[in-house]
């Protein structure tokens, strides 16, 4: 397995966003207003984690106890 290393050492770890366990999908616009990216939608399709292809944000379903 290859480790994803940032090409720029000043880059930070991608943001992790917790969503409700019942969520079927999420939308991402990269945040930062006009400095973000086009809005994209991702379906969990039975997974508990999805990653944005533009900004690498990670959306994780939060398990409620």
NORTA-V179691 format. One record per helix or strand. SS is the DSSP state (@ for helix, = for strand). FROM is the first residue (numbers start at 0). TO is the last residue. If there is no record, write none. Layout:
SS,FROM,TO
SS,FROM,TO
//
This chain:
=,15,19
=,24,27
@,32,34
=,39,42
=,48,50
=,57,61
//
